[in-house]
Amino acid sequence: MSLLQSKAVIITGASSGIGLAAARLFAQEGAMLVLVARDAKRLETRTQEIRASGGRAIACPGDVTQEGTHRAAIVAAQSEYGRLDCAFNNAGTLGAMRPLADLSAEEWHESIAANLTSAFLAARTQIPAMLKHEGGTLIFTGSFVGNSVSLPGMGAYAAAKAGLSGLVKSIAADYSHLGIRANALLPGGTDTEMAGSAQNKEWAATLHPMRRIARPQEIAQAALFLASEMSSFVNGSNLWADGGNAATKVQAPG
């Protein structure tokens, strides 16, 4: 049985990494997708690949820091599928990485906009669309950074990702009785472009007791759980998908 059969789903950051893995997996599970990313050409290529594999997907390129991008995605979902059932608000960026006192105000605002304000803009447009039917599910990609620990030079990113944990609690408080669920997915290190060089990935693996970082498909599987009825009583929570990073402390080998 397909877990997302005939569910209309928006996925942001869908042209690569976790977002792309989720798009492929959700399509296999029967979802009808609206895919959002800044790189219009790459997004269209990925969308066509999903269609060629038998999935239903349309591309809606745009910058998630802009409110118009989220409005356009809602219009696309309603025009193409007649409804919105789920949104995986996954897009984000590391932003400038330097000690906090060395960050400019502009760099701080850019990171907060990309990682936290974009989530607010998304939710503000998605919730009313979901309420037109029987409610729905919102998922936001957070991080172990800012929730269990931080790392040097990542103050703005950590603050934004910690903010997502508060955001989902507030959405749950405001809308649970109307059929809306909201949860934060907190990955550990993941093998994506954002993770950087092979050397960076090797270092990140030492932070995890499993001695490796995640494959994007593994994080997508956790997102599928939150998107589906398997998590029907999970609301306002953080789902750790970090290979035990938050639960343990490990010593780097050597």
C-alpha positions as CSV (number, residue, x, y, z in Angstrom):
1,M,0.0,0.0,0.0
2,S,1.4,3.4,-1.0
3,L,1.8,5.6,2.1
4,L,1.1,8.9,0.3
5,Q,-1.4,7.8,-2.4
6,S,-3.1,10.9,-4.0
7,K,-1.6,13.3,-1.4
8,A,-0.6,16.6,-2.8
9,V,2.8,17.5,-1.3
10,I,5.1,20.5,-1.6
11,I,8.9,19.9,-1.2
12,T,11.3,22.7,-1.1
13,G,15.0,22.3,-1.8
14,A,13.9,19.6,-4.1
15,S,16.6,19.7,-6.8
16,S,19.4,18.0,-4.7
17,G,20.3,16.3,-1.5
18,I,17.6,15.4,1.1
19,G,14.9,17.2,-0.9
20,L,15.6,15.3,-4.1
21,A,15.7,12.0,-2.2
22,A,12.4,12.8,-0.6
23,A,10.9,13.8,-3.9
24,R,11.8,10.4,-5.4
25,L,10.7,8.4,-2.4
26,F,7.4,10.3,-2.0
27,A,6.6,9.9,-5.7
28,Q,7.1,6.1,-5.3
29,E,4.7,6.2,-2.5
30,G,2.0,7.8,-4.6
31,A,2.4,11.5,-3.8
32,M,1.5,14.3,-6.2
33,L,4.4,16.7,-6.0
34,V,5.1,20.4,-6.3
35,L,8.9,20.7,-6.3
36,V,10.5,24.0,-5.3
37,A,14.2,25.1,-5.7
38,R,16.1,28.1,-6.9
39,D,17.9,26.4,-9.8
40,A,15.1,26.3,-12.4
41,K,17.1,24.3,-14.9
42,R,18.2,21.6,-12.5
43,L,14.8,21.5,-10.9
44,E,13.1,20.9,-14.2
45,T,15.5,18.1,-15.0
46,R,14.8,16.4,-11.7
47,T,11.0,16.8,-12.2
48,Q,11.2,15.2,-15.6
49,E,13.2,12.3,-14.2
50,I,10.4,11.7,-11.6
51,R,7.8,11.8,-14.3
52,A,9.8,9.4,-16.5
53,S,9.8,7.0,-13.6
54,G,6.0,7.1,-13.4
55,G,5.6,9.8,-10.7
56,R,3.5,12.9,-10.7
57,A,5.4,16.1,-10.2
58,I,5.5,19.7,-11.4
59,A,8.3,22.2,-11.0
60,C,7.8,25.6,-9.3
61,P,11.2,27.4,-9.2
62,G,11.8,30.1,-6.7
63,D,13.7,31.4,-3.6
64,V,12.1,30.3,-0.3
65,T,13.1,33.6,1.3
66,Q,10.5,35.2,-0.9
67,E,6.8,35.0,0.1
68,G,5.8,34.9,-3.5
69,T,7.6,31.6,-4.0
70,H,5.3,30.0,-1.4
71,R,2.2,31.6,-2.8
72,A,3.2,30.3,-6.3
73,A,3.6,26.7,-4.9
74,I,0.2,26.8,-3.3
75,V,-1.4,28.0,-6.5
76,A,0.4,25.2,-8.4
77,A,-0.8,22.5,-6.0
78,Q,-4.4,23.7,-6.0
79,S,-4.4,24.2,-9.8
80,E,-2.8,20.9,-10.6
81,Y,-4.1,18.7,-7.8
82,G,-7.0,20.6,-6.2
83,R,-5.6,20.6,-2.7
84,L,-2.5,20.6,-0.4
85,D,-2.0,17.8,2.1
86,C,1.6,18.0,3.1
87,A,4.6,20.3,2.9
88,F,8.2,19.2,3.5
89,N,9.9,22.6,4.1
90,N,13.5,21.4,3.6
91,A,15.4,24.2,1.9
92,G,18.2,25.9,3.8
93,T,21.8,27.0,3.7
94,L,24.8,27.1,6.0
95,G,25.4,30.8,5.4
96,A,28.5,32.6,6.5
97,M,30.7,30.6,8.9
98,R,32.8,32.5,11.4
99,P,32.8,33.3,15.1
100,L,29.6,35.1,16.1
101,A,31.2,38.5,16.9
102,D,32.8,38.5,13.4
103,L,29.4,38.1,11.6
104,S,28.0,41.1,10.0
105,A,24.4,42.0,10.7
106,E,23.7,41.3,7.0
107,E,25.2,37.8,7.2
108,W,23.1,37.1,10.3
109,H,19.9,38.2,8.7
110,E,20.6,36.2,5.5
111,S,21.1,33.0,7.5
112,I,17.9,33.6,9.6
113,A,16.0,34.4,6.5
114,A,17.0,31.3,4.6
115,N,16.7,28.8,7.5
116,L,13.9,30.2,9.8
117,T,12.0,33.1,8.3
118,S,11.5,31.0,5.1
119,A,9.8,28.4,7.3
120,F,7.4,31.0,8.7
121,L,6.6,32.2,5.2
122,A,5.9,28.7,4.1
123,A,3.7,27.8,7.1
124,R,1.7,31.0,6.8
125,T,0.7,30.2,3.2
126,Q,0.4,26.4,3.6
127,I,-1.8,26.2,6.7
128,P,-4.7,28.1,5.2
129,A,-4.5,25.9,2.1
130,M,-4.6,22.7,4.2
131,L,-7.5,24.0,6.3
132,K,-9.7,24.2,3.2
133,H,-9.8,20.4,3.3
134,E,-9.1,18.1,6.2
135,G,-5.9,19.6,7.6
136,G,-2.5,18.4,6.7
137,T,1.1,17.8,7.8
138,L,4.1,20.2,7.8
139,I,7.7,19.0,8.2
140,F,10.7,21.3,8.6
141,T,14.3,20.2,8.2
142,G,16.2,21.3,11.3
143,S,19.6,20.0,12.4
144,F,21.5,18.5,15.3
145,V,23.4,21.8,15.1
146,G,21.5,24.2,17.4
147,N,19.5,21.5,19.1
148,S,21.9,19.1,20.7
149,V,25.2,21.0,20.1
150,S,26.6,23.7,18.0
151,L,29.9,23.8,16.1
152,P,32.4,26.6,15.7
153,G,31.4,29.4,13.3
154,M,27.8,28.2,13.0
155,G,26.0,30.6,15.4
156,A,23.4,32.0,13.0
157,Y,22.7,28.6,11.5
158,A,22.3,27.1,15.0
159,A,20.0,29.8,16.1
160,A,17.8,29.4,13.1
161,K,17.6,25.6,13.3
162,A,16.8,25.8,17.1
163,G,14.1,28.2,16.1
164,L,12.4,25.6,14.0
165,S,11.9,23.4,17.1
166,G,9.9,26.3,18.7
167,L,8.0,26.9,15.5
168,V,6.6,23.4,15.2
169,K,5.4,23.6,18.9
170,S,3.6,26.8,18.2
171,I,1.9,25.5,15.1
172,A,0.8,22.4,17.1
173,A,-0.6,24.7,19.8
174,D,-2.5,26.8,17.3
175,Y,-3.8,24.3,14.8
176,S,-3.8,20.7,16.1
177,H,-7.5,20.8,16.9
178,L,-8.1,21.8,13.2
179,G,-6.2,18.8,11.8
180,I,-2.8,20.3,11.3
181,R,0.4,18.5,12.4
182,A,3.8,20.0,12.4
183,N,7.2,18.4,13.2
184,A,10.9,19.1,12.9
185,L,13.2,16.6,11.3
186,L,16.7,16.8,12.8
187,P,19.3,15.1,10.6
188,G,22.9,14.5,11.5
189,G,25.7,14.9,9.0
190,T,24.4,13.9,5.6
191,D,26.1,13.2,2.3
192,T,24.9,16.2,0.4
193,E,26.5,19.2,-1.4
194,M,26.1,21.2,1.7
195,A,28.4,18.8,3.6
196,G,31.3,20.1,1.5
197,S,34.5,18.2,0.6
198,A,35.3,14.5,1.2
199,Q,37.6,15.6,4.0
200,N,34.7,17.5,5.7
201,K,32.5,14.5,5.4
202,E,35.1,12.2,6.9
203,W,35.5,14.6,9.8
204,A,31.7,14.8,10.3
205,A,31.5,11.0,10.4
206,T,33.7,11.1,13.6
207,L,30.9,13.0,15.4
208,H,28.5,10.1,15.0
209,P,28.7,6.9,17.0
210,M,27.8,5.0,13.8
211,R,31.1,6.4,12.4
212,R,29.5,7.5,9.2
213,I,27.1,10.2,8.0
214,A,23.7,9.6,6.6
215,R,22.7,8.9,3.0
216,P,20.1,11.4,1.8
217,Q,17.7,8.5,1.3
218,E,17.8,7.7,5.0
219,I,16.7,11.1,6.0
220,A,14.0,11.0,3.3
221,Q,12.7,7.8,4.9
222,A,12.3,9.7,8.2
223,A,10.5,12.5,6.4
224,L,8.2,9.9,4.8
225,F,7.3,8.7,8.3
226,L,6.3,12.2,9.4
227,A,4.4,12.8,6.2
228,S,2.4,9.7,6.4
229,E,-0.4,8.4,8.7
230,M,2.2,6.2,10.4
231,S,3.0,9.3,12.5
232,S,-0.7,10.3,13.0
233,F,-0.2,11.1,16.7
234,V,3.3,12.7,16.4
235,N,2.9,16.4,16.6
236,G,5.0,19.4,17.7
237,S,8.0,17.2,18.1
238,N,11.7,16.8,17.0
239,L,12.5,13.6,15.2
240,W,16.2,12.9,15.5
241,A,17.7,11.2,12.5
242,D,21.3,11.7,13.4
243,G,22.8,8.2,13.9
244,G,22.9,8.7,17.7
245,N,24.7,12.0,17.6
246,A,22.4,13.7,20.1
247,A,22.2,10.7,22.4
248,T,25.9,10.0,22.8
249,K,29.3,11.6,22.8
250,V,32.1,9.9,20.9
251,Q,35.8,10.4,20.8
252,A,37.3,10.9,17.3
253,P,39.5,8.0,16.3
254,G,43.2,8.5,16.6
